[in-house]
Amino acid sequence: MESNSSYRKISFVALQSRLIKIVNLRIENGDFTERGLARILGISQSQVHNVLKGARKLKPELADHLMSRLDISVLDLIESGALQNQVVRRLPVEAGTLVPVARLRRAPMTRGSAQQLKFTDTKPD
């Protein structure tokens, strides 16, 4: 298994940046215009433009609203492989043993304990 220093952590800033990239790609693909996006969000076109070009920061509230209106989840913002690396890194398995993400299920929350992932032999739904 790789050392902790070789893993790139998933940060809030990286997720914000990825959201902006996805929205810009959708504008380039013609899904909507900046003006249309501003109408969807109920904000000014100049505010949308400045956020998408990096002149203004994307506030968490606007990011949530944007994701909700465009049906984007946090999982859509995580680059391929990054989530699996984070999960595998945190699993208490023997060194060198990889566990497919499809075989991980969330354990029920118990009082006084954190929610944990547990390994099961079930196949994905």
Phi, psi and omega in degrees: 000145182288157179285159181301328183289342181273352179271137175267119182286148176273115183251162177299319180298319179295321178293319177299315180298318179295321178299315179297319178298317180297315180296316178299320177296320179293326175293314178299325180282354177086014178297325177193169176257172174300320180295316178297320178296320178300320178295317179301320184273343181074033177231175183284153178297323180295324177295315178301312181302312182295323178292314183291334179265356177089005179285335176233149177286148174276110180286149181305322180296317179291322178298315178299314181296317179299313180296320180295311183292330181260006179055051178248133178255166178300324180297331176293338183272346183271128182294151181307130177090336183294318180294315179299319178299319180294318181294311182298322181298329185265353181283139177275068179244166180296150180303134177087353180269122178259138179246120179299137181301327181297342182261012178258138177228149177284132176281148179297147180288129177247152182299128176083005178232156178280154177290132184233158174270139176234149181278129176230163179264019180276155177267158181296153180290000000 
